Amino acid sequence: MARPSWQALLIDIDGVLHVGSEPIEGARQALDVLRARSVPFRLVTNTTSRSRRLVVERLVAMGLDIAEAEVLTPAALAVRHCRDRGYARVALHVAPALREDLAGLNDVRSGDVEAVIVGDLGEEFTYERLNTIFRQLHDGAELVALQRNRVWQREDGLVLDAGPFVVALEYAMGREATVIGKPSPAFFDAALAELGVEAADTAMVGDDVEADVGGALDAGLDAVLVRTGKFRDEAVRASGIRPTIVIDTIVDLVPLL
Ligand SMILES: [Mg+2]
């Protein structure tokens, strides 16, 4: 391909900058180059198991110099979504470590709710929890999924993300969730608006061929797929999605700029 002329970047975190507590080799230097060349960027993550503050604390502990304002997560947009719809009664089915990012919502533990917000609950995705959510949906609540990713890469291998459980709820209800994070076009639009750039001038860098690459292409961005994190050749083939370019790691982004 011709040398791209990206003016800004959106960069996924998990699987691109680190796997578990281990940074991807050269990730820090790659971000340093972006700053040195004044390439504006936002880190856009579908991680919903912890708050933005904790995400940033972990990056800083790995030697990555990132500020909270540089990170966009689905939680803030979920709060906006519920406010836009005037929801006063919302049930939060999210990890305790995420709750501080949803503090703007009135979490209701019993009775009727207008929306159910679901994030990655890990081992807390029990039958009982799922059935509680199902009953709230059946009573009329909107299913708001912070994200719908299939899997993510943990240090010990691939693990189920929130998506399979969201899909189980969709199947039971016969209707689809409102997805807040990637690949929702609104999520990409929010990141572009923060940077003040156009989709056509921007590339998304990620390890998830559907949420990162497919979402970015649908939103009009270029999409760079890295062969780190959850990347698997067969998943890319099965998706039918064609990234703008595939690189080994985020380090290989630098010569493209
Ligand atoms: Mg990722």
py3Dmol code that shows the C-alpha trace and the ligand (Angstrom):
import py3Dmol

protein = """\
ATOM      1  CA  MET A   1       0.000   0.000   0.000  1.00  0.00           C
ATOM      2  CA  ALA A   2       1.012   3.604  -0.423  1.00  0.00           C
ATOM      3  CA  ARG A   3       2.466   5.246   2.623  1.00  0.00           C
ATOM      4  CA  PRO A   4      -0.532   6.277   4.716  1.00  0.00           C
ATOM      5  CA  SER A   5      -1.046   9.883   5.740  1.00  0.00           C
ATOM      6  CA  TRP A   6      -2.704   9.475   9.111  1.00  0.00           C
ATOM      7  CA  GLN A   7      -2.978  12.614  11.157  1.00  0.00           C
ATOM      8  CA  ALA A   8      -4.169  10.892  14.312  1.00  0.00           C
ATOM      9  CA  LEU A   9      -4.402   7.449  15.852  1.00  0.00           C
ATOM     10  CA  LEU A  10      -6.787   5.532  18.050  1.00  0.00           C
ATOM     11  CA  ILE A  11      -4.962   2.759  19.885  1.00  0.00           C
ATOM     12  CA  ASP A  12      -6.419  -0.218  21.706  1.00  0.00           C
ATOM     13  CA  ILE A  13      -4.766  -1.052  25.025  1.00  0.00           C
ATOM     14  CA  ASP A  14      -5.139  -4.718  26.007  1.00  0.00           C
ATOM     15  CA  GLY A  15      -3.270  -6.912  23.537  1.00  0.00           C
ATOM     16  CA  VAL A  16      -1.635  -3.922  21.832  1.00  0.00           C
ATOM     17  CA  LEU A  17       0.287  -2.180  24.627  1.00  0.00           C
ATOM     18  CA  HIS A  18       0.320  -5.089  27.064  1.00  0.00           C
ATOM     19  CA  VAL A  19      -0.832  -8.631  27.770  1.00  0.00           C
ATOM     20  CA  GLY A  20      -1.701  -9.113  31.427  1.00  0.00           C
ATOM     21  CA  SER A  21       0.919  -7.290  33.461  1.00  0.00           C
ATOM     22  CA  GLU A  22       3.547  -7.573  30.719  1.00  0.00           C
ATOM     23  CA  PRO A  23       4.043  -4.634  28.348  1.00  0.00           C
ATOM     24  CA  ILE A  24       4.477  -5.418  24.657  1.00  0.00           C
ATOM     25  CA  GLU A  25       8.164  -4.961  23.891  1.00  0.00           C
ATOM     26  CA  GLY A  26       8.785  -1.511  22.459  1.00  0.00           C
ATOM     27  CA  ALA A  27       5.290  -0.169  23.221  1.00  0.00           C
ATOM     28  CA  ARG A  28       6.643   2.619  25.400  1.00  0.00           C
ATOM     29  CA  GLN A  29       9.119   3.711  22.762  1.00  0.00           C
ATOM     30  CA  ALA A  30       6.381   3.668  20.114  1.00  0.00           C
ATOM     31  CA  LEU A  31       4.233   6.010  22.213  1.00  0.00           C
ATOM     32  CA  ASP A  32       7.287   8.202  22.814  1.00  0.00           C
ATOM     33  CA  VAL A  33       7.684   8.558  19.040  1.00  0.00           C
ATOM     34  CA  LEU A  34       4.040   9.606  18.685  1.00  0.00           C
ATOM     35  CA  ARG A  35       4.533  12.300  21.291  1.00  0.00           C
ATOM     36  CA  ALA A  36       7.846  13.451  19.826  1.00  0.00           C
ATOM     37  CA  ARG A  37       6.221  13.828  16.397  1.00  0.00           C
ATOM     38  CA  SER A  38       3.084  15.436  17.886  1.00  0.00           C
ATOM     39  CA  VAL A  39       0.786  12.755  16.448  1.00  0.00           C
ATOM     40  CA  PRO A  40      -2.445  13.124  18.424  1.00  0.00           C
ATOM     41  CA  PHE A  41      -3.855   9.874  19.783  1.00  0.00           C
ATOM     42  CA  ARG A  42      -6.398   8.412  22.164  1.00  0.00           C
ATOM     43  CA  LEU A  43      -6.278   5.032  23.808  1.00  0.00           C
ATOM     44  CA  VAL A  44      -9.673   3.410  23.235  1.00  0.00           C
ATOM     45  CA  THR A  45     -10.420   0.284  25.200  1.00  0.00           C
ATOM     46  CA  ASN A  46     -13.328  -2.082  25.658  1.00  0.00           C
ATOM     47  CA  THR A  47     -11.967  -3.166  29.032  1.00  0.00           C
ATOM     48  CA  THR A  48     -14.860  -3.078  31.491  1.00  0.00           C
ATOM     49  CA  SER A  49     -13.399  -5.118  34.334  1.00  0.00           C
ATOM     50  CA  ARG A  50     -11.784  -2.056  35.929  1.00  0.00           C
ATOM     51  CA  SER A  51     -12.148   1.712  36.020  1.00  0.00           C
ATOM     52  CA  ARG A  52     -10.322   4.143  33.782  1.00  0.00           C
ATOM     53  CA  ARG A  53      -8.251   5.207  36.781  1.00  0.00           C
ATOM     54  CA  LEU A  54      -7.134   1.612  37.402  1.00  0.00           C
ATOM     55  CA  VAL A  55      -6.451   1.029  33.693  1.00  0.00           C
ATOM     56  CA  VAL A  56      -4.147   4.049  33.694  1.00  0.00           C
ATOM     57  CA  GLU A  57      -2.502   3.072  36.988  1.00  0.00           C
ATOM     58  CA  ARG A  58      -1.612  -0.273  35.469  1.00  0.00           C
ATOM     59  CA  LEU A  59      -0.169   1.323  32.324  1.00  0.00           C
ATOM     60  CA  VAL A  60       1.916   3.696  34.425  1.00  0.00           C
ATOM     61  CA  ALA A  61       3.158   0.754  36.532  1.00  0.00           C
ATOM     62  CA  MET A  62       4.329  -0.861  33.272  1.00  0.00           C
ATOM     63  CA  GLY A  63       6.312   2.261  32.413  1.00  0.00           C
ATOM     64  CA  LEU A  64       3.788   3.737  29.971  1.00  0.00           C
ATOM     65  CA  ASP A  65       3.336   7.456  30.532  1.00  0.00           C
ATOM     66  CA  ILE A  66      -0.413   7.873  30.002  1.00  0.00           C
ATOM     67  CA  ALA A  67      -2.876  10.367  31.495  1.00  0.00           C
ATOM     68  CA  GLU A  68      -6.500   9.514  32.271  1.00  0.00           C
ATOM     69  CA  ALA A  69      -7.722  12.121  29.797  1.00  0.00           C
ATOM     70  CA  GLU A  70      -6.003  10.182  27.009  1.00  0.00           C
ATOM     71  CA  VAL A  71      -8.109   7.065  27.625  1.00  0.00           C
ATOM     72  CA  LEU A  72     -11.667   6.536  26.395  1.00  0.00           C
ATOM     73  CA  THR A  73     -13.710   3.692  27.893  1.00  0.00           C
ATOM     74  CA  PRO A  74     -17.342   2.657  27.303  1.00  0.00           C
ATOM     75  CA  ALA A  75     -18.460   3.596  30.829  1.00  0.00           C
ATOM     76  CA  ALA A  76     -18.523   7.372  30.300  1.00  0.00           C
ATOM     77  CA  LEU A  77     -20.568   6.961  27.123  1.00  0.00           C
ATOM     78  CA  ALA A  78     -22.949   4.593  28.904  1.00  0.00           C
ATOM     79  CA  VAL A  79     -23.648   7.275  31.492  1.00  0.00           C
ATOM     80  CA  ARG A  80     -24.334   9.739  28.668  1.00  0.00           C
ATOM     81  CA  HIS A  81     -26.612   7.208  26.927  1.00  0.00           C
ATOM     82  CA  CYS A  82     -28.725   6.731  30.060  1.00  0.00           C
ATOM     83  CA  ARG A  83     -28.909  10.484  30.725  1.00  0.00           C
ATOM     84  CA  ASP A  84     -29.948  11.161  27.125  1.00  0.00           C
ATOM     85  CA  ARG A  85     -32.820   8.725  27.569  1.00  0.00           C
ATOM     86  CA  GLY A  86     -33.764  10.108  30.956  1.00  0.00           C
ATOM     87  CA  TYR A  87     -33.273   6.830  32.808  1.00  0.00           C
ATOM     88  CA  ALA A  88     -33.595   7.316  36.562  1.00  0.00           C
ATOM     89  CA  ARG A  89     -33.531   3.625  37.511  1.00  0.00           C
ATOM     90  CA  VAL A  90     -30.592   1.607  36.182  1.00  0.00           C
ATOM     91  CA  ALA A  91     -29.240  -1.780  37.282  1.00  0.00           C
ATOM     92  CA  LEU A  92     -25.447  -2.048  37.137  1.00  0.00           C
ATOM     93  CA  HIS A  93     -24.165  -5.546  36.447  1.00  0.00           C
ATOM     94  CA  VAL A  94     -20.496  -4.648  36.309  1.00  0.00           C
ATOM     95  CA  ALA A  95     -17.311  -5.481  38.199  1.00  0.00           C
ATOM     96  CA  PRO A  96     -16.884  -3.647  41.523  1.00  0.00           C
ATOM     97  CA  ALA A  97     -13.666  -2.102  40.170  1.00  0.00           C
ATOM     98  CA  LEU A  98     -15.656  -0.377  37.389  1.00  0.00           C
ATOM     99  CA  ARG A  99     -18.389   1.158  39.511  1.00  0.00           C
ATOM    100  CA  GLU A 100     -16.614   4.478  40.133  1.00  0.00           C
ATOM    101  CA  ASP A 101     -16.916   5.228  36.392  1.00  0.00           C
ATOM    102  CA  LEU A 102     -20.698   4.770  36.571  1.00  0.00           C
ATOM    103  CA  ALA A 103     -21.195   6.790  39.747  1.00  0.00           C
ATOM    104  CA  GLY A 104     -23.325   9.265  37.784  1.00  0.00           C
ATOM    105  CA  LEU A 105     -26.074   6.664  37.496  1.00  0.00           C
ATOM    106  CA  ASN A 106     -28.670   5.778  40.078  1.00  0.00           C
ATOM    107  CA  ASP A 107     -28.022   2.056  40.650  1.00  0.00           C
ATOM    108  CA  VAL A 108     -31.204   0.243  41.629  1.00  0.00           C
ATOM    109  CA  ARG A 109     -30.902  -3.143  43.296  1.00  0.00           C
ATOM    110  CA  SER A 110     -34.569  -4.148  43.288  1.00  0.00           C
ATOM    111  CA  GLY A 111     -37.858  -3.345  41.605  1.00  0.00           C
ATOM    112  CA  ASP A 112     -38.379  -2.135  38.058  1.00  0.00           C
ATOM    113  CA  VAL A 113     -35.424  -0.774  36.131  1.00  0.00           C
ATOM    114  CA  GLU A 114     -35.303   1.135  32.853  1.00  0.00           C
ATOM    115  CA  ALA A 115     -31.905  -0.134  31.731  1.00  0.00           C
ATOM    116  CA  VAL A 116     -29.485  -2.898  32.594  1.00  0.00           C
ATOM    117  CA  ILE A 117     -25.804  -2.142  32.103  1.00  0.00           C
ATOM    118  CA  VAL A 118     -23.627  -5.198  31.570  1.00  0.00           C
ATOM    119  CA  GLY A 119     -19.824  -5.244  31.602  1.00  0.00           C
ATOM    120  CA  ASP A 120     -17.270  -8.010  31.912  1.00  0.00           C
ATOM    121  CA  LEU A 121     -18.109  -9.839  35.146  1.00  0.00           C
ATOM    122  CA  GLY A 122     -15.633 -12.695  34.683  1.00  0.00           C
ATOM    123  CA  GLU A 123     -16.430 -15.493  37.105  1.00  0.00           C
ATOM    124  CA  GLU A 124     -19.398 -13.486  38.436  1.00  0.00           C
ATOM    125  CA  PHE A 125     -21.304 -14.358  35.268  1.00  0.00           C
ATOM    126  CA  THR A 126     -23.192 -17.027  37.205  1.00  0.00           C
ATOM    127  CA  TYR A 127     -26.522 -18.597  36.259  1.00  0.00           C
ATOM    128  CA  GLU A 128     -28.135 -16.658  39.082  1.00  0.00           C
ATOM    129  CA  ARG A 129     -26.706 -13.318  37.917  1.00  0.00           C
ATOM    130  CA  LEU A 130     -27.663 -13.957  34.296  1.00  0.00           C
ATOM    131  CA  ASN A 131     -31.183 -14.934  35.300  1.00  0.00           C
ATOM    132  CA  THR A 132     -31.542 -11.791  37.418  1.00  0.00           C
ATOM    133  CA  ILE A 133     -30.550  -9.728  34.376  1.00  0.00           C
ATOM    134  CA  PHE A 134     -32.906 -11.712  32.157  1.00  0.00           C
ATOM    135  CA  ARG A 135     -35.846 -10.996  34.458  1.00  0.00           C
ATOM    136  CA  GLN A 136     -35.054  -7.281  34.498  1.00  0.00           C
ATOM    137  CA  LEU A 137     -34.974  -7.303  30.703  1.00  0.00           C
ATOM    138  CA  HIS A 138     -38.162  -9.313  30.523  1.00  0.00           C
ATOM    139  CA  ASP A 139     -39.834  -6.675  32.683  1.00  0.00           C
ATOM    140  CA  GLY A 140     -38.974  -4.079  30.044  1.00  0.00           C
ATOM    141  CA  ALA A 141     -35.442  -2.785  30.731  1.00  0.00           C
ATOM    142  CA  GLU A 142     -33.110  -1.890  27.834  1.00  0.00           C
ATOM    143  CA  LEU A 143     -30.026  -4.118  27.583  1.00  0.00           C
ATOM    144  CA  VAL A 144     -27.002  -1.817  27.446  1.00  0.00           C
ATOM    145  CA  ALA A 145     -23.810  -3.799  26.808  1.00  0.00           C
ATOM    146  CA  LEU A 146     -20.633  -1.878  27.566  1.00  0.00           C
ATOM    147  CA  GLN A 147     -19.023  -4.164  24.991  1.00  0.00           C
ATOM    148  CA  ARG A 148     -19.710  -7.446  23.213  1.00  0.00           C
ATOM    149  CA  ASN A 149     -16.222  -8.887  22.651  1.00  0.00           C
ATOM    150  CA  ARG A 150     -15.996 -12.652  22.196  1.00  0.00           C
ATOM    151  CA  VAL A 151     -12.694 -13.321  24.007  1.00  0.00           C
ATOM    152  CA  TRP A 152      -9.605 -11.625  25.372  1.00  0.00           C
ATOM    153  CA  GLN A 153      -6.029 -12.729  25.878  1.00  0.00           C
ATOM    154  CA  ARG A 154      -5.055 -13.336  29.502  1.00  0.00           C
ATOM    155  CA  GLU A 155      -1.523 -14.322  30.500  1.00  0.00           C
ATOM    156  CA  ASP A 156      -2.627 -17.993  30.685  1.00  0.00           C
ATOM    157  CA  GLY A 157      -4.503 -18.018  27.368  1.00  0.00           C
ATOM    158  CA  LEU A 158      -7.759 -16.889  25.749  1.00  0.00           C
ATOM    159  CA  VAL A 159     -10.720 -16.356  28.088  1.00  0.00           C
ATOM    160  CA  LEU A 160     -14.386 -15.545  27.575  1.00  0.00           C
ATOM    161  CA  ASP A 161     -15.177 -11.827  27.454  1.00  0.00           C
ATOM    162  CA  ALA A 162     -18.589 -10.246  28.099  1.00  0.00           C
ATOM    163  CA  GLY A 163     -19.878 -10.957  24.575  1.00  0.00           C
ATOM    164  CA  PRO A 164     -20.880 -14.606  24.968  1.00  0.00           C
ATOM    165  CA  PHE A 165     -23.002 -13.686  28.005  1.00  0.00           C
ATOM    166  CA  VAL A 166     -24.549 -10.673  26.283  1.00  0.00           C
ATOM    167  CA  VAL A 167     -25.435 -12.935  23.366  1.00  0.00           C
ATOM    168  CA  ALA A 168     -27.040 -15.432  25.751  1.00  0.00           C
ATOM    169  CA  LEU A 169     -29.264 -12.621  27.060  1.00  0.00           C
ATOM    170  CA  GLU A 170     -30.052 -11.455  23.523  1.00  0.00           C
ATOM    171  CA  TYR A 171     -31.028 -14.998  22.584  1.00  0.00           C
ATOM    172  CA  ALA A 172     -33.307 -15.342  25.585  1.00  0.00           C
ATOM    173  CA  MET A 173     -34.962 -12.008  24.822  1.00  0.00           C
ATOM    174  CA  GLY A 174     -35.047 -12.263  21.034  1.00  0.00           C
ATOM    175  CA  ARG A 175     -33.706  -8.718  20.729  1.00  0.00           C
ATOM    176  CA  GLU A 176     -30.272  -7.157  20.455  1.00  0.00           C
ATOM    177  CA  ALA A 177     -28.348  -5.180  23.026  1.00  0.00           C
ATOM    178  CA  THR A 178     -27.330  -1.564  22.623  1.00  0.00           C
ATOM    179  CA  VAL A 179     -23.537  -1.850  22.400  1.00  0.00           C
ATOM    180  CA  ILE A 180     -21.639   1.165  23.743  1.00  0.00           C
ATOM    181  CA  GLY A 181     -17.956   0.329  23.127  1.00  0.00           C
ATOM    182  CA  LYS A 182     -16.169  -0.763  19.954  1.00  0.00           C
ATOM    183  CA  PRO A 183     -17.386  -1.587  17.260  1.00  0.00           C
ATOM    184  CA  SER A 184     -20.182   0.961  17.860  1.00  0.00           C
ATOM    185  CA  PRO A 185     -19.736   3.909  15.443  1.00  0.00           C
ATOM    186  CA  ALA A 186     -20.726   6.268  18.268  1.00  0.00           C
ATOM    187  CA  PHE A 187     -17.688   5.140  20.269  1.00  0.00           C
ATOM    188  CA  PHE A 188     -15.321   5.927  17.397  1.00  0.00           C
ATOM    189  CA  ASP A 189     -17.114   9.227  16.781  1.00  0.00           C
ATOM    190  CA  ALA A 190     -16.636  10.208  20.426  1.00  0.00           C
ATOM    191  CA  ALA A 191     -12.892   9.508  20.227  1.00  0.00           C
ATOM    192  CA  LEU A 192     -12.549  11.459  16.959  1.00  0.00           C
ATOM    193  CA  ALA A 193     -14.497  14.373  18.444  1.00  0.00           C
ATOM    194  CA  GLU A 194     -12.145  14.493  21.435  1.00  0.00           C
ATOM    195  CA  LEU A 195      -9.173  14.717  19.088  1.00  0.00           C
ATOM    196  CA  GLY A 196     -10.899  17.079  16.682  1.00  0.00           C
ATOM    197  CA  VAL A 197      -9.971  14.941  13.661  1.00  0.00           C
ATOM    198  CA  GLU A 198     -11.821  13.323  10.775  1.00  0.00           C
ATOM    199  CA  ALA A 199     -12.282   9.590  10.409  1.00  0.00           C
ATOM    200  CA  ALA A 200     -10.641   9.641   6.956  1.00  0.00           C
ATOM    201  CA  ASP A 201      -7.410  11.038   8.450  1.00  0.00           C
ATOM    202  CA  THR A 202      -7.245   8.547  11.323  1.00  0.00           C
ATOM    203  CA  ALA A 203      -6.235   4.931  11.876  1.00  0.00           C
ATOM    204  CA  MET A 204      -7.314   2.543  14.614  1.00  0.00           C
ATOM    205  CA  VAL A 205      -4.673   0.116  15.913  1.00  0.00           C
ATOM    206  CA  GLY A 206      -5.963  -3.039  17.603  1.00  0.00           C
ATOM    207  CA  ASP A 207      -5.715  -6.796  18.118  1.00  0.00           C
ATOM    208  CA  ASP A 208      -9.464  -7.552  17.755  1.00  0.00           C
ATOM    209  CA  VAL A 209     -10.423  -8.013  14.116  1.00  0.00           C
ATOM    210  CA  GLU A 210     -14.123  -7.403  14.764  1.00  0.00           C
ATOM    211  CA  ALA A 211     -14.335  -4.733  17.466  1.00  0.00           C
ATOM    212  CA  ASP A 212     -11.203  -2.789  16.519  1.00  0.00           C
ATOM    213  CA  VAL A 213     -10.725  -3.388  12.795  1.00  0.00           C
ATOM    214  CA  GLY A 214     -14.303  -3.992  11.651  1.00  0.00           C
ATOM    215  CA  GLY A 215     -15.611  -1.177  13.835  1.00  0.00           C
ATOM    216  CA  ALA A 216     -13.004   1.285  12.604  1.00  0.00           C
ATOM    217  CA  LEU A 217     -13.574   0.453   8.933  1.00  0.00           C
ATOM    218  CA  ASP A 218     -17.346   0.854   9.389  1.00  0.00           C
ATOM    219  CA  ALA A 219     -16.745   4.250  10.999  1.00  0.00           C
ATOM    220  CA  GLY A 220     -14.610   5.364   8.039  1.00  0.00           C
ATOM    221  CA  LEU A 221     -11.161   5.014   9.627  1.00  0.00           C
ATOM    222  CA  ASP A 222      -8.231   2.969   8.405  1.00  0.00           C
ATOM    223  CA  ALA A 223      -7.562  -0.088  10.564  1.00  0.00           C
ATOM    224  CA  VAL A 224      -4.216  -1.543  11.602  1.00  0.00           C
ATOM    225  CA  LEU A 225      -4.293  -5.068  12.992  1.00  0.00           C
ATOM    226  CA  VAL A 226      -1.418  -6.146  15.244  1.00  0.00           C
ATOM    227  CA  ARG A 227      -0.336  -9.776  15.578  1.00  0.00           C
ATOM    228  CA  THR A 228      -0.176  -9.551  19.385  1.00  0.00           C
ATOM    229  CA  GLY A 229      -2.742 -10.172  22.139  1.00  0.00           C
ATOM    230  CA  LYS A 230      -5.777 -12.135  20.968  1.00  0.00           C
ATOM    231  CA  PHE A 231      -4.715 -12.038  17.285  1.00  0.00           C
ATOM    232  CA  ARG A 232      -5.225 -15.419  15.621  1.00  0.00           C
ATOM    233  CA  ASP A 233      -4.883 -15.966  11.858  1.00  0.00           C
ATOM    234  CA  GLU A 234      -7.946 -18.213  11.728  1.00  0.00           C
ATOM    235  CA  ALA A 235     -10.135 -15.643  13.507  1.00  0.00           C
ATOM    236  CA  VAL A 236      -9.145 -13.029  10.931  1.00  0.00           C
ATOM    237  CA  ARG A 237      -9.927 -15.383   8.044  1.00  0.00           C
ATOM    238  CA  ALA A 238     -13.267 -16.401   9.549  1.00  0.00           C
ATOM    239  CA  SER A 239     -14.273 -12.764  10.044  1.00  0.00           C
ATOM    240  CA  GLY A 240     -14.053 -11.874   6.365  1.00  0.00           C
ATOM    241  CA  ILE A 241     -12.773  -8.459   7.498  1.00  0.00           C
ATOM    242  CA  ARG A 242      -9.828  -6.942   5.603  1.00  0.00           C
ATOM    243  CA  PRO A 243      -7.596  -4.691   7.733  1.00  0.00           C
ATOM    244  CA  THR A 244      -5.918  -1.777   5.958  1.00  0.00           C
ATOM    245  CA  ILE A 245      -2.608  -3.269   7.069  1.00  0.00           C
ATOM    246  CA  VAL A 246      -1.404  -6.028   9.399  1.00  0.00           C
ATOM    247  CA  ILE A 247       1.772  -5.510  11.442  1.00  0.00           C
ATOM    248  CA  ASP A 248       3.611  -7.721  13.915  1.00  0.00           C
ATOM    249  CA  THR A 249       3.515  -5.344  16.883  1.00  0.00           C
ATOM    250  CA  ILE A 250       2.828  -1.689  17.622  1.00  0.00           C
ATOM    251  CA  VAL A 251       6.544  -1.070  17.131  1.00  0.00           C
ATOM    252  CA  ASP A 252       6.005  -1.558  13.393  1.00  0.00           C
ATOM    253  CA  LEU A 253       3.624   1.399  13.402  1.00  0.00           C
ATOM    254  CA  VAL A 254       6.508   3.867  13.682  1.00  0.00           C
ATOM    255  CA  PRO A 255       7.916   3.421  10.141  1.00  0.00           C
ATOM    256  CA  LEU A 256       4.383   3.957   8.772  1.00  0.00           C
ATOM    257  CA  LEU A 257       4.103   7.456  10.245  1.00  0.00           C
TER     258      LEU A 257
END
"""
ligand_1 = """\
1
MG
Mg -7.407 -5.551 22.583
"""
view = py3Dmol.view(width=600, height=400)
view.addModel(protein, "pdb")
view.setStyle({"model": 0}, {"cartoon": {"style": "trace"}})
view.addModel(ligand_1, "xyz")
view.setStyle({"model": 1}, {"stick": {}})
view.zoomTo()
view.show()
